[in-house]
Amino acid sequence: MGYFPYRVAPITRGIDDDTRERIEEALLDEGAIETAEGTQMRFMFIEQAQEAFVRLQEKVSGPYWTIVEEVSRSG
């Protein structure tokens, strides 16, 4: 599997359990995977991450989503 620098992940600090559960369901519905960093979605291109962000925002609207660009540590 290649390197996917864009990650869509939930922001769940300070939210109630019901909202946290809805966020988890939305992620899994969109095909997210469980990782050591939590449930998240990874993409090769920013446009793909942005599209996923919009879909997730439609499912659970609010300040619950973020797109993170990770820098490769190779070299």
Predicted model as a PDB file, atoms N, CA, C, CB and O in Angstrom, pLDDT in the B-factor column:
MODEL        1                                                                  
ATOM      1  N   MET A   1       0.844  -1.171   0.000  1.00 52.00           N  
ATOM      2  CA  MET A   1       0.000   0.000   0.000  1.00 52.00           C  
ATOM      3  C   MET A   1       0.892   1.238   0.000  1.00 52.00           C  
ATOM      4  CB  MET A   1      -0.962  -0.004   1.218  1.00 52.00           C  
ATOM      5  O   MET A   1       1.894   1.287   0.713  1.00 52.00           O  
ATOM      6  N   GLY A   2       0.533   2.211  -0.782  1.00 71.00           N  
ATOM      7  CA  GLY A   2       1.333   3.415  -0.910  1.00 71.00           C  
ATOM      8  C   GLY A   2       1.120   4.404   0.215  1.00 71.00           C  
ATOM      9  O   GLY A   2       0.366   4.161   1.157  1.00 71.00           O  
ATOM     10  N   TYR A   3       1.796   5.509   0.090  1.00 84.00           N  
ATOM     11  CA  TYR A   3       1.708   6.577   1.079  1.00 84.00           C  
ATOM     12  C   TYR A   3       0.527   7.487   0.762  1.00 84.00           C  
ATOM     13  CB  TYR A   3       3.020   7.389   1.123  1.00 84.00           C  
ATOM     14  O   TYR A   3       0.423   7.997  -0.354  1.00 84.00           O  
ATOM     15  N   PHE A   4      -0.352   7.693   1.715  1.00 93.00           N  
ATOM     16  CA  PHE A   4      -1.531   8.543   1.550  1.00 93.00           C  
ATOM     17  C   PHE A   4      -1.395   9.736   2.503  1.00 93.00           C  
ATOM     18  CB  PHE A   4      -2.860   7.740   1.827  1.00 93.00           C  
ATOM     19  O   PHE A   4      -1.659   9.606   3.698  1.00 93.00           O  
ATOM     20  N   PRO A   5      -0.988  10.882   1.985  1.00 95.00           N  
ATOM     21  CA  PRO A   5      -0.642  12.012   2.854  1.00 95.00           C  
ATOM     22  C   PRO A   5      -1.813  12.781   3.455  1.00 95.00           C  
ATOM     23  CB  PRO A   5       0.181  12.952   2.097  1.00 95.00           C  
ATOM     24  O   PRO A   5      -1.616  13.541   4.403  1.00 95.00           O  
ATOM     25  N   TYR A   6      -3.018  12.608   2.936  1.00 96.00           N  
ATOM     26  CA  TYR A   6      -4.153  13.375   3.446  1.00 96.00           C  
ATOM     27  C   TYR A   6      -5.051  12.481   4.296  1.00 96.00           C  
ATOM     28  CB  TYR A   6      -4.958  14.000   2.283  1.00 96.00           C  
ATOM     29  O   TYR A   6      -5.445  11.389   3.886  1.00 96.00           O  
ATOM     30  N   ARG A   7      -5.357  12.972   5.477  1.00 93.00           N  
ATOM     31  CA  ARG A   7      -6.147  12.197   6.424  1.00 93.00           C  
ATOM     32  C   ARG A   7      -7.346  13.027   6.864  1.00 93.00           C  
ATOM     33  CB  ARG A   7      -5.290  11.767   7.649  1.00 93.00           C  
ATOM     34  O   ARG A   7      -7.203  14.180   7.270  1.00 93.00           O  
ATOM     35  N   VAL A   8      -8.532  12.425   6.778  1.00 94.00           N  
ATOM     36  CA  VAL A   8      -9.728  13.040   7.322  1.00 94.00           C  
ATOM     37  C   VAL A   8      -9.992  12.326   8.641  1.00 94.00           C  
ATOM     38  CB  VAL A   8     -10.964  12.939   6.325  1.00 94.00           C  
ATOM     39  O   VAL A   8     -10.160  11.108   8.687  1.00 94.00           O  
ATOM     40  N   ALA A   9     -10.024  13.109   9.706  1.00 90.00           N  
ATOM     41  CA  ALA A   9     -10.185  12.530  11.030  1.00 90.00           C  
ATOM     42  C   ALA A   9     -11.180  13.353  11.831  1.00 90.00           C  
ATOM     43  CB  ALA A   9      -8.834  12.448  11.762  1.00 90.00           C  
ATOM     44  O   ALA A   9     -11.369  14.541  11.572  1.00 90.00           O  
ATOM     45  N   PRO A  10     -11.813  12.714  12.803  1.00 92.00           N  
ATOM     46  CA  PRO A  10     -12.771  13.444  13.631  1.00 92.00           C  
ATOM     47  C   PRO A  10     -12.074  14.237  14.728  1.00 92.00           C  
ATOM     48  CB  PRO A  10     -13.775  12.482  14.247  1.00 92.00           C  
ATOM     49  O   PRO A  10     -10.987  13.887  15.188  1.00 92.00           O  
ATOM     50  N   ILE A  11     -12.731  15.306  15.129  1.00 90.00           N  
ATOM     51  CA  ILE A  11     -12.317  16.070  16.301  1.00 90.00           C  
ATOM     52  C   ILE A  11     -13.366  15.764  17.361  1.00 90.00           C  
ATOM     53  CB  ILE A  11     -12.195  17.643  16.000  1.00 90.00           C  
ATOM     54  O   ILE A  11     -14.506  16.217  17.254  1.00 90.00           O  
ATOM     55  N   THR A  12     -12.998  15.009  18.370  1.00 85.00           N  
ATOM     56  CA  THR A  12     -13.993  14.534  19.329  1.00 85.00           C  
ATOM     57  C   THR A  12     -13.753  15.029  20.756  1.00 85.00           C  
ATOM     58  CB  THR A  12     -14.015  13.037  19.323  1.00 85.00           C  
ATOM     59  O   THR A  12     -14.443  14.596  21.680  1.00 85.00           O  
ATOM     60  N   ARG A  13     -12.808  15.909  20.945  1.00 89.00           N  
ATOM     61  CA  ARG A  13     -12.565  16.427  22.288  1.00 89.00           C  
ATOM     62  C   ARG A  13     -13.752  17.262  22.755  1.00 89.00           C  
ATOM     63  CB  ARG A  13     -11.273  17.266  22.323  1.00 89.00           C  
ATOM     64  O   ARG A  13     -14.255  18.115  22.024  1.00 89.00           O  
ATOM     65  N   GLY A  14     -14.186  17.001  23.974  1.00 91.00           N  
ATOM     66  CA  GLY A  14     -15.218  17.826  24.578  1.00 91.00           C  
ATOM     67  C   GLY A  14     -16.617  17.659  24.017  1.00 91.00           C  
ATOM     68  O   GLY A  14     -17.427  18.579  24.129  1.00 91.00           O  
ATOM     69  N   ILE A  15     -16.932  16.514  23.415  1.00 93.00           N  
ATOM     70  CA  ILE A  15     -18.289  16.307  22.890  1.00 93.00           C  
ATOM     71  C   ILE A  15     -18.968  15.188  23.663  1.00 93.00           C  
ATOM     72  CB  ILE A  15     -18.257  15.975  21.371  1.00 93.00           C  
ATOM     73  O   ILE A  15     -18.310  14.379  24.317  1.00 93.00           O  
ATOM     74  N   ASP A  16     -20.277  15.153  23.580  1.00 95.00           N  
ATOM     75  CA  ASP A  16     -21.031  14.138  24.310  1.00 95.00           C  
ATOM     76  C   ASP A  16     -20.937  12.777  23.618  1.00 95.00           C  
ATOM     77  CB  ASP A  16     -22.499  14.561  24.446  1.00 95.00           C  
ATOM     78  O   ASP A  16     -20.560  12.680  22.450  1.00 95.00           O  
ATOM     79  N   ASP A  17     -21.286  11.739  24.360  1.00 95.00           N  
ATOM     80  CA  ASP A  17     -21.173  10.370  23.855  1.00 95.00           C  
ATOM     81  C   ASP A  17     -22.070  10.108  22.649  1.00 95.00           C  
ATOM     82  CB  ASP A  17     -21.510   9.390  24.953  1.00 95.00           C  
ATOM     83  O   ASP A  17     -21.688   9.360  21.749  1.00 95.00           O  
ATOM     84  N   ASP A  18     -23.252  10.712  22.620  1.00 96.00           N  
ATOM     85  CA  ASP A  18     -24.172  10.518  21.499  1.00 96.00           C  
ATOM     86  C   ASP A  18     -23.555  11.044  20.196  1.00 96.00           C  
ATOM     87  CB  ASP A  18     -25.520  11.225  21.778  1.00 96.00           C  
ATOM     88  O   ASP A  18     -23.600  10.375  19.164  1.00 96.00           O  
ATOM     89  N   THR A  19     -22.986  12.237  20.260  1.00 96.00           N  
ATOM     90  CA  THR A  19     -22.356  12.822  19.066  1.00 96.00           C  
ATOM     91  C   THR A  19     -21.140  12.005  18.660  1.00 96.00           C  
ATOM     92  CB  THR A  19     -21.948  14.292  19.322  1.00 96.00           C  
ATOM     93  O   THR A  19     -20.921  11.772  17.471  1.00 96.00           O  
ATOM     94  N   ARG A  20     -20.352  11.569  19.625  1.00 94.00           N  
ATOM     95  CA  ARG A  20     -19.177  10.738  19.335  1.00 94.00           C  
ATOM     96  C   ARG A  20     -19.597   9.462  18.605  1.00 94.00           C  
ATOM     97  CB  ARG A  20     -18.420  10.385  20.642  1.00 94.00           C  
ATOM     98  O   ARG A  20     -18.925   9.028  17.670  1.00 94.00           O  
ATOM     99  N   GLU A  21     -20.694   8.870  19.028  1.00 95.00           N  
ATOM    100  CA  GLU A  21     -21.198   7.659  18.387  1.00 95.00           C  
ATOM    101  C   GLU A  21     -21.652   7.943  16.950  1.00 95.00           C  
ATOM    102  CB  GLU A  21     -22.358   7.070  19.205  1.00 95.00           C  
ATOM    103  O   GLU A  21     -21.381   7.149  16.049  1.00 95.00           O  
ATOM    104  N   ARG A  22     -22.339   9.064  16.735  1.00 96.00           N  
ATOM    105  CA  ARG A  22     -22.772   9.449  15.380  1.00 96.00           C  
ATOM    106  C   ARG A  22     -21.571   9.686  14.466  1.00 96.00           C  
ATOM    107  CB  ARG A  22     -23.650  10.719  15.434  1.00 96.00           C  
ATOM    108  O   ARG A  22     -21.601   9.323  13.290  1.00 96.00           O  
ATOM    109  N   ILE A  23     -20.526  10.287  15.002  1.00 96.00           N  
ATOM    110  CA  ILE A  23     -19.308  10.527  14.226  1.00 96.00           C  
ATOM    111  C   ILE A  23     -18.675   9.203  13.818  1.00 96.00           C  
ATOM    112  CB  ILE A  23     -18.304  11.377  15.034  1.00 96.00           C  
ATOM    113  O   ILE A  23     -18.283   9.026  12.665  1.00 96.00           O  
ATOM    114  N   GLU A  24     -18.576   8.286  14.753  1.00 94.00           N  
ATOM    115  CA  GLU A  24     -17.988   6.966  14.469  1.00 94.00           C  
ATOM    116  C   GLU A  24     -18.793   6.235  13.401  1.00 94.00           C  
ATOM    117  CB  GLU A  24     -17.919   6.113  15.755  1.00 94.00           C  
ATOM    118  O   GLU A  24     -18.221   5.639  12.489  1.00 94.00           O  
ATOM    119  N   GLU A  25     -20.126   6.279  13.514  1.00 96.00           N  
ATOM    120  CA  GLU A  25     -20.988   5.633  12.519  1.00 96.00           C  
ATOM    121  C   GLU A  25     -20.809   6.260  11.138  1.00 96.00           C  
ATOM    122  CB  GLU A  25     -22.459   5.724  12.949  1.00 96.00           C  
ATOM    123  O   GLU A  25     -20.763   5.551  10.133  1.00 96.00           O  
ATOM    124  N   ALA A  26     -20.709   7.585  11.089  1.00 97.00           N  
ATOM    125  CA  ALA A  26     -20.519   8.274   9.802  1.00 97.00           C  
ATOM    126  C   ALA A  26     -19.199   7.850   9.158  1.00 97.00           C  
ATOM    127  CB  ALA A  26     -20.547   9.813   9.997  1.00 97.00           C  
ATOM    128  O   ALA A  26     -19.143   7.594   7.955  1.00 97.00           O  
ATOM    129  N   LEU A  27     -18.150   7.778   9.956  1.00 96.00           N  
ATOM    130  CA  LEU A  27     -16.847   7.365   9.428  1.00 96.00           C  
ATOM    131  C   LEU A  27     -16.902   5.942   8.872  1.00 96.00           C  
ATOM    132  CB  LEU A  27     -15.773   7.459  10.523  1.00 96.00           C  
ATOM    133  O   LEU A  27     -16.456   5.686   7.753  1.00 96.00           O  
ATOM    134  N   LEU A  28     -17.448   5.030   9.656  1.00 95.00           N  
ATOM    135  CA  LEU A  28     -17.511   3.639   9.210  1.00 95.00           C  
ATOM    136  C   LEU A  28     -18.392   3.492   7.976  1.00 95.00           C  
ATOM    137  CB  LEU A  28     -18.033   2.745  10.334  1.00 95.00           C  
ATOM    138  O   LEU A  28     -18.099   2.682   7.097  1.00 95.00           O  
ATOM    139  N   ASP A  29     -19.467   4.269   7.904  1.00 96.00           N  
ATOM    140  CA  ASP A  29     -20.353   4.259   6.738  1.00 96.00           C  
ATOM    141  C   ASP A  29     -19.608   4.711   5.479  1.00 96.00           C  
ATOM    142  CB  ASP A  29     -21.573   5.165   6.984  1.00 96.00           C  
ATOM    143  O   ASP A  29     -19.912   4.254   4.377  1.00 96.00           O  
ATOM    144  N   GLU A  30     -18.645   5.596   5.644  1.00 96.00           N  
ATOM    145  CA  GLU A  30     -17.856   6.108   4.515  1.00 96.00           C  
ATOM    146  C   GLU A  30     -16.635   5.231   4.202  1.00 96.00           C  
ATOM    147  CB  GLU A  30     -17.397   7.532   4.811  1.00 96.00           C  
ATOM    148  O   GLU A  30     -15.877   5.540   3.284  1.00 96.00           O  
ATOM    149  N   GLY A  31     -16.442   4.155   4.947  1.00 95.00           N  
ATOM    150  CA  GLY A  31     -15.341   3.243   4.656  1.00 95.00           C  
ATOM    151  C   GLY A  31     -14.057   3.535   5.404  1.00 95.00           C  
ATOM    152  O   GLY A  31     -12.979   3.128   4.970  1.00 95.00           O  
ATOM    153  N   ALA A  32     -14.156   4.235   6.525  1.00 95.00           N  
ATOM    154  CA  ALA A  32     -12.971   4.544   7.324  1.00 95.00           C  
ATOM    155  C   ALA A  32     -12.370   3.265   7.900  1.00 95.00           C  
ATOM    156  CB  ALA A  32     -13.322   5.527   8.457  1.00 95.00           C  
ATOM    157  O   ALA A  32     -13.026   2.226   7.977  1.00 95.00           O  
ATOM    158  N   ILE A  33     -11.114   3.371   8.298  1.00 90.00           N  
ATOM    159  CA  ILE A  33     -10.421   2.234   8.897  1.00 90.00           C  
ATOM    160  C   ILE A  33      -9.990   2.578  10.315  1.00 90.00           C  
ATOM    161  CB  ILE A  33      -9.202   1.825   8.047  1.00 90.00           C  
ATOM    162  O   ILE A  33      -9.786   3.743  10.658  1.00 90.00           O  
ATOM    163  N   GLU A  34      -9.857   1.541  11.125  1.00 87.00           N  
ATOM    164  CA  GLU A  34      -9.376   1.697  12.498  1.00 87.00           C  
ATOM    165  C   GLU A  34      -7.850   1.685  12.458  1.00 87.00           C  
ATOM    166  CB  GLU A  34      -9.934   0.561  13.444  1.00 87.00           C  
ATOM    167  O   GLU A  34      -7.245   0.798  11.855  1.00 87.00           O  
ATOM    168  N   THR A  35      -7.240   2.665  13.097  1.00 84.00           N  
ATOM    169  CA  THR A  35      -5.785   2.725  13.184  1.00 84.00           C  
ATOM    170  C   THR A  35      -5.388   2.981  14.630  1.00 84.00           C  
ATOM    171  CB  THR A  35      -5.210   3.826  12.249  1.00 84.00           C  
ATOM    172  O   THR A  35      -6.247   3.190  15.487  1.00 84.00           O  
ATOM    173  N   ALA A  36      -4.106   2.966  14.898  1.00 86.00           N  
ATOM    174  CA  ALA A  36      -3.613   3.277  16.236  1.00 86.00           C  
ATOM    175  C   ALA A  36      -3.976   4.707  16.631  1.00 86.00           C  
ATOM    176  CB  ALA A  36      -2.092   3.078  16.305  1.00 86.00           C  
ATOM    177  O   ALA A  36      -4.071   5.021  17.818  1.00 86.00           O  
ATOM    178  N   GLU A  37      -4.179   5.568  15.643  1.00 79.00           N  
ATOM    179  CA  GLU A  37      -4.546   6.966  15.888  1.00 79.00           C  
ATOM    180  C   GLU A  37      -6.056   7.167  15.944  1.00 79.00           C  
ATOM    181  CB  GLU A  37      -3.955   7.855  14.810  1.00 79.00           C  
ATOM    182  O   GLU A  37      -6.521   8.298  16.087  1.00 79.00           O  
ATOM    183  N   GLY A  38      -6.823   6.095  15.835  1.00 83.00           N  
ATOM    184  CA  GLY A  38      -8.279   6.185  15.836  1.00 83.00           C  
ATOM    185  C   GLY A  38      -8.847   5.899  14.461  1.00 83.00           C  
ATOM    186  O   GLY A  38      -8.108   5.576  13.531  1.00 83.00           O  
ATOM    187  N   THR A  39     -10.150   6.015  14.332  1.00 88.00           N  
ATOM    188  CA  THR A  39     -10.825   5.766  13.063  1.00 88.00           C  
ATOM    189  C   THR A  39     -10.589   6.959  12.151  1.00 88.00           C  
ATOM    190  CB  THR A  39     -12.352   5.513  13.269  1.00 88.00           C  
ATOM    191  O   THR A  39     -10.775   8.109  12.550  1.00 88.00           O  
ATOM    192  N   GLN A  40     -10.173   6.667  10.912  1.00 88.00           N  
ATOM    193  CA  GLN A  40      -9.854   7.749   9.991  1.00 88.00           C  
ATOM    194  C   GLN A  40      -9.932   7.285   8.543  1.00 88.00           C  
ATOM    195  CB  GLN A  40      -8.470   8.304  10.288  1.00 88.00           C  
ATOM    196  O   GLN A  40     -10.032   6.096   8.243  1.00 88.00           O  
ATOM    197  N   MET A  41      -9.881   8.268   7.669  1.00 95.00           N  
ATOM    198  CA  MET A  41      -9.874   8.007   6.231  1.00 95.00           C  
ATOM    199  C   MET A  41      -8.612   8.637   5.660  1.00 95.00           C  
ATOM    200  CB  MET A  41     -11.167   8.574   5.530  1.00 95.00           C  
ATOM    201  O   MET A  41      -8.242   9.742   6.057  1.00 95.00           O  
ATOM    202  N   ARG A  42      -7.945   7.955   4.736  1.00 94.00           N  
ATOM    203  CA  ARG A  42      -6.723   8.466   4.119  1.00 94.00           C  
ATOM    204  C   ARG A  42      -6.892   8.536   2.606  1.00 94.00           C  
ATOM    205  CB  ARG A  42      -5.511   7.580   4.486  1.00 94.00           C  
ATOM    206  O   ARG A  42      -7.565   7.711   1.989  1.00 94.00           O  
ATOM    207  N   PHE A  43      -6.245   9.571   2.026  1.00 96.00           N  
ATOM    208  CA  PHE A  43      -6.382   9.799   0.593  1.00 96.00           C  
ATOM    209  C   PHE A  43      -5.058  10.227  -0.022  1.00 96.00           C  
ATOM    210  CB  PHE A  43      -7.452  10.851   0.323  1.00 96.00           C  
ATOM    211  O   PHE A  43      -4.195  10.795   0.648  1.00 96.00           O  
ATOM    212  N   MET A  44      -4.917   9.945  -1.304  1.00 95.00           N  
ATOM    213  CA  MET A  44      -3.722  10.337  -2.045  1.00 95.00           C  
ATOM    214  C   MET A  44      -3.781  11.824  -2.414  1.00 95.00           C  
ATOM    215  CB  MET A  44      -3.570   9.474  -3.316  1.00 95.00           C  
ATOM    216  O   MET A  44      -2.755  12.503  -2.419  1.00 95.00           O  
ATOM    217  N   PHE A  45      -4.969  12.323  -2.719  1.00 96.00           N  
ATOM    218  CA  PHE A  45      -5.102  13.695  -3.217  1.00 96.00           C  
ATOM    219  C   PHE A  45      -6.014  14.524  -2.316  1.00 96.00           C  
ATOM    220  CB  PHE A  45      -5.646  13.691  -4.651  1.00 96.00           C  
ATOM    221  O   PHE A  45      -6.977  14.006  -1.751  1.00 96.00           O  
ATOM    222  N   ILE A  46      -5.708  15.799  -2.187  1.00 97.00           N  
ATOM    223  CA  ILE A  46      -6.479  16.710  -1.344  1.00 97.00           C  
ATOM    224  C   ILE A  46      -7.935  16.792  -1.782  1.00 97.00           C  
ATOM    225  CB  ILE A  46      -5.856  18.096  -1.364  1.00 97.00           C  
ATOM    226  O   ILE A  46      -8.828  16.912  -0.943  1.00 97.00           O  
ATOM    227  N   GLU A  47      -8.183  16.730  -3.078  1.00 97.00           N  
ATOM    228  CA  GLU A  47      -9.555  16.803  -3.580  1.00 97.00           C  
ATOM    229  C   GLU A  47     -10.402  15.640  -3.045  1.00 97.00           C  
ATOM    230  CB  GLU A  47      -9.559  16.798  -5.121  1.00 97.00           C  
ATOM    231  O   GLU A  47     -11.573  15.822  -2.713  1.00 97.00           O  
ATOM    232  N   GLN A  48      -9.811  14.462  -2.966  1.00 97.00           N  
ATOM    233  CA  GLN A  48     -10.516  13.302  -2.423  1.00 97.00           C  
ATOM    234  C   GLN A  48     -10.852  13.518  -0.948  1.00 97.00           C  
ATOM    235  CB  GLN A  48      -9.671  12.026  -2.596  1.00 97.00           C  
ATOM    236  O   GLN A  48     -11.955  13.205  -0.500  1.00 97.00           O  
ATOM    237  N   ALA A  49      -9.900  14.051  -0.211  1.00 97.00           N  
ATOM    238  CA  ALA A  49     -10.117  14.327   1.210  1.00 97.00           C  
ATOM    239  C   ALA A  49     -11.208  15.377   1.394  1.00 97.00           C  
ATOM    240  CB  ALA A  49      -8.810  14.797   1.875  1.00 97.00           C  
ATOM    241  O   ALA A  49     -12.040  15.261   2.294  1.00 97.00           O  
ATOM    242  N   GLN A  50     -11.205  16.392   0.550  1.00 97.00           N  
ATOM    243  CA  GLN A  50     -12.212  17.445   0.635  1.00 97.00           C  
ATOM    244  C   GLN A  50     -13.612  16.895   0.341  1.00 97.00           C  
ATOM    245  CB  GLN A  50     -11.874  18.583  -0.339  1.00 97.00           C  
ATOM    246  O   GLN A  50     -14.579  17.285   0.996  1.00 97.00           O  
ATOM    247  N   GLU A  51     -13.723  16.010  -0.620  1.00 98.00           N  
ATOM    248  CA  GLU A  51     -15.012  15.401  -0.946  1.00 98.00           C  
ATOM    249  C   GLU A  51     -15.524  14.570   0.229  1.00 98.00           C  
ATOM    250  CB  GLU A  51     -14.891  14.524  -2.209  1.00 98.00           C  
ATOM    251  O   GLU A  51     -16.707  14.624   0.564  1.00 98.00           O  
ATOM    252  N   ALA A  52     -14.634  13.807   0.848  1.00 97.00           N  
ATOM    253  CA  ALA A  52     -15.016  13.007   2.017  1.00 97.00           C  
ATOM    254  C   ALA A  52     -15.426  13.911   3.173  1.00 97.00           C  
ATOM    255  CB  ALA A  52     -13.855  12.085   2.449  1.00 97.00           C  
ATOM    256  O   ALA A  52     -16.385  13.621   3.888  1.00 97.00           O  
ATOM    257  N   PHE A  53     -14.697  15.004   3.352  1.00 97.00           N  
ATOM    258  CA  PHE A  53     -15.008  15.977   4.399  1.00 97.00           C  
ATOM    259  C   PHE A  53     -16.436  16.490   4.232  1.00 97.00           C  
ATOM    260  CB  PHE A  53     -14.004  17.155   4.368  1.00 97.00           C  
ATOM    261  O   PHE A  53     -17.184  16.563   5.207  1.00 97.00           O  
ATOM    262  N   VAL A  54     -16.821  16.844   3.010  1.00 97.00           N  
ATOM    263  CA  VAL A  54     -18.167  17.363   2.730  1.00 97.00           C  
ATOM    264  C   VAL A  54     -19.213  16.292   3.034  1.00 97.00           C  
ATOM    265  CB  VAL A  54     -18.284  17.827   1.251  1.00 97.00           C  
ATOM    266  O   VAL A  54     -20.238  16.588   3.648  1.00 97.00           O  
ATOM    267  N   ARG A  55     -18.965  15.056   2.613  1.00 97.00           N  
ATOM    268  CA  ARG A  55     -19.927  13.976   2.867  1.00 97.00           C  
ATOM    269  C   ARG A  55     -20.106  13.759   4.374  1.00 97.00           C  
ATOM    270  CB  ARG A  55     -19.460  12.660   2.188  1.00 97.00           C  
ATOM    271  O   ARG A  55     -21.228  13.591   4.852  1.00 97.00           O  
ATOM    272  N   LEU A  56     -18.997  13.766   5.115  1.00 97.00           N  
ATOM    273  CA  LEU A  56     -19.071  13.573   6.564  1.00 97.00           C  
ATOM    274  C   LEU A  56     -19.783  14.741   7.240  1.00 97.00           C  
ATOM    275  CB  LEU A  56     -17.667  13.404   7.152  1.00 97.00           C  
ATOM    276  O   LEU A  56     -20.556  14.547   8.178  1.00 97.00           O  
ATOM    277  N   GLN A  57     -19.520  15.942   6.763  1.00 97.00           N  
ATOM    278  CA  GLN A  57     -20.163  17.140   7.306  1.00 97.00           C  
ATOM    279  C   GLN A  57     -21.682  17.075   7.087  1.00 97.00           C  
ATOM    280  CB  GLN A  57     -19.575  18.418   6.647  1.00 97.00           C  
ATOM    281  O   GLN A  57     -22.451  17.549   7.923  1.00 97.00           O  
ATOM    282  N   GLU A  58     -22.106  16.491   5.971  1.00 97.00           N  
ATOM    283  CA  GLU A  58     -23.526  16.333   5.707  1.00 97.00           C  
ATOM    284  C   GLU A  58     -24.163  15.342   6.678  1.00 97.00           C  
ATOM    285  CB  GLU A  58     -23.745  15.876   4.271  1.00 97.00           C  
ATOM    286  O   GLU A  58     -25.330  15.487   7.042  1.00 97.00           O  
ATOM    287  N   LYS A  59     -23.404  14.345   7.092  1.00 97.00           N  
ATOM    288  CA  LYS A  59     -23.920  13.316   8.009  1.00 97.00           C  
ATOM    289  C   LYS A  59     -23.949  13.810   9.450  1.00 97.00           C  
ATOM    290  CB  LYS A  59     -23.070  12.048   7.917  1.00 97.00           C  
ATOM    291  O   LYS A  59     -24.923  13.579  10.166  1.00 97.00           O  
ATOM    292  N   VAL A  60     -22.892  14.485   9.874  1.00 97.00           N  
ATOM    293  CA  VAL A  60     -22.794  15.029  11.230  1.00 97.00           C  
ATOM    294  C   VAL A  60     -22.205  16.423  11.102  1.00 97.00           C  
ATOM    295  CB  VAL A  60     -21.914  14.113  12.176  1.00 97.00           C  
ATOM    296  O   VAL A  60     -20.987  16.595  11.067  1.00 97.00           O  
ATOM    297  N   SER A  61     -23.087  17.417  11.033  1.00 95.00           N  
ATOM    298  CA  SER A  61     -22.599  18.777  10.824  1.00 95.00           C  
ATOM    299  C   SER A  61     -22.096  19.375  12.125  1.00 95.00           C  
ATOM    300  CB  SER A  61     -23.698  19.657  10.231  1.00 95.00           C  
ATOM    301  O   SER A  61     -22.597  19.083  13.210  1.00 95.00           O  
ATOM    302  N   GLY A  62     -21.103  20.209  11.981  1.00 93.00           N  
ATOM    303  CA  GLY A  62     -20.504  20.871  13.134  1.00 93.00           C  
ATOM    304  C   GLY A  62     -18.992  20.873  13.008  1.00 93.00           C  
ATOM    305  O   GLY A  62     -18.445  20.445  11.991  1.00 93.00           O  
ATOM    306  N   PRO A  63     -18.324  21.351  14.034  1.00 94.00           N  
ATOM    307  CA  PRO A  63     -16.856  21.438  13.984  1.00 94.00           C  
ATOM    308  C   PRO A  63     -16.185  20.125  14.370  1.00 94.00           C  
ATOM    309  CB  PRO A  63     -16.366  22.548  14.906  1.00 94.00           C  
ATOM    310  O   PRO A  63     -15.306  20.094  15.230  1.00 94.00           O  
ATOM    311  N   TYR A  64     -16.612  19.035  13.720  1.00 95.00           N  
ATOM    312  CA  TYR A  64     -16.150  17.713  14.125  1.00 95.00           C  
ATOM    313  C   TYR A  64     -15.149  17.074  13.174  1.00 95.00           C  
ATOM    314  CB  TYR A  64     -17.313  16.815  14.271  1.00 95.00           C  
ATOM    315  O   TYR A  64     -14.691  15.960  13.426  1.00 95.00           O  
ATOM    316  N   TRP A  65     -14.805  17.745  12.100  1.00 96.00           N  
ATOM    317  CA  TRP A  65     -13.962  17.122  11.079  1.00 96.00           C  
ATOM    318  C   TRP A  65     -12.749  17.975  10.770  1.00 96.00           C  
ATOM    319  CB  TRP A  65     -14.760  16.876   9.807  1.00 96.00           C  
ATOM    320  O   TRP A  65     -12.790  19.203  10.846  1.00 96.00           O  
ATOM    321  N   THR A  66     -11.674  17.298  10.420  1.00 95.00           N  
ATOM    322  CA  THR A  66     -10.471  18.011  10.022  1.00 95.00           C  
ATOM    323  C   THR A  66      -9.759  17.229   8.920  1.00 95.00           C  
ATOM    324  CB  THR A  66      -9.533  18.230  11.234  1.00 95.00           C  
ATOM    325  O   THR A  66      -9.859  16.005   8.840  1.00 95.00           O  
ATOM    326  N   ILE A  67      -9.046  17.958   8.080  1.00 96.00           N  
ATOM    327  CA  ILE A  67      -8.174  17.336   7.076  1.00 96.00           C  
ATOM    328  C   ILE A  67      -6.747  17.646   7.503  1.00 96.00           C  
ATOM    329  CB  ILE A  67      -8.476  17.866   5.600  1.00 96.00           C  
ATOM    330  O   ILE A  67      -6.384  18.804   7.713  1.00 96.00           O  
ATOM    331  N   VAL A  68      -5.950  16.601   7.626  1.00 94.00           N  
ATOM    332  CA  VAL A  68      -4.562  16.737   8.042  1.00 94.00           C  
ATOM    333  C   VAL A  68      -3.664  16.306   6.886  1.00 94.00           C  
ATOM    334  CB  VAL A  68      -4.270  15.895   9.324  1.00 94.00           C  
ATOM    335  O   VAL A  68      -3.873  15.246   6.297  1.00 94.00           O  
ATOM    336  N   GLU A  69      -2.675  17.118   6.565  1.00 94.00           N  
ATOM    337  CA  GLU A  69      -1.684  16.724   5.567  1.00 94.00           C  
ATOM    338  C   GLU A  69      -0.434  16.306   6.314  1.00 94.00           C  
ATOM    339  CB  GLU A  69      -1.383  17.885   4.551  1.00 94.00           C  
ATOM    340  O   GLU A  69       0.165  17.097   7.043  1.00 94.00           O  
ATOM    341  N   GLU A  70      -0.049  15.060   6.125  1.00 88.00           N  
ATOM    342  CA  GLU A  70       1.135  14.544   6.792  1.00 88.00           C  
ATOM    343  C   GLU A  70       2.318  14.580   5.848  1.00 88.00           C  
ATOM    344  CB  GLU A  70       0.898  13.121   7.302  1.00 88.00           C  
ATOM    345  O   GLU A  70       2.185  14.285   4.660  1.00 88.00           O  
ATOM    346  N   VAL A  71       3.444  14.932   6.364  1.00 81.00           N  
ATOM    347  CA  VAL A  71       4.672  15.023   5.570  1.00 81.00           C  
ATOM    348  C   VAL A  71       5.423  13.705   5.685  1.00 81.00           C  
ATOM    349  CB  VAL A  71       5.567  16.217   6.040  1.00 81.00           C  
ATOM    350  O   VAL A  71       5.598  13.173   6.781  1.00 81.00           O  
ATOM    351  N   SER A  72       5.862  13.187   4.555  1.00 71.00           N  
ATOM    352  CA  SER A  72       6.632  11.950   4.547  1.00 71.00           C  
ATOM    353  C   SER A  72       7.924  12.130   5.312  1.00 71.00           C  
ATOM    354  CB  SER A  72       6.923  11.500   3.116  1.00 71.00           C  
ATOM    355  O   SER A  72       8.584  13.163   5.201  1.00 71.00           O  
ATOM    356  N   ARG A  73       8.285  11.122   6.089  1.00 67.00           N  
ATOM    357  CA  ARG A  73       9.517  11.168   6.880  1.00 67.00           C  
ATOM    358  C   ARG A  73      10.664  10.436   6.222  1.00 67.00           C  
ATOM    359  CB  ARG A  73       9.277  10.588   8.242  1.00 67.00           C  
ATOM    360  O   ARG A  73      11.697  10.197   6.847  1.00 67.00           O  
ATOM    361  N   SER A  74      10.488  10.082   4.970  1.00 61.00           N  
ATOM    362  CA  SER A  74      11.561   9.361   4.268  1.00 61.00           C  
ATOM    363  C   SER A  74      12.675  10.340   3.890  1.00 61.00           C  
ATOM    364  CB  SER A  74      11.010   8.641   2.993  1.00 61.00           C  
ATOM    365  O   SER A  74      12.450  11.538   3.719  1.00 61.00           O  
ATOM    366  N   GLY A  75      13.856   9.795   3.771  1.00 51.00           N  
ATOM    367  CA  GLY A  75      14.933  10.667   3.329  1.00 51.00           C  
ATOM    368  C   GLY A  75      16.187  10.561   4.087  1.00 51.00           C  
ATOM    369  O   GLY A  75      17.153  11.260   3.784  1.00 51.00           O  
TER     370      GLY A  75                                                      
ENDMDL                                                                          
END                                                                             
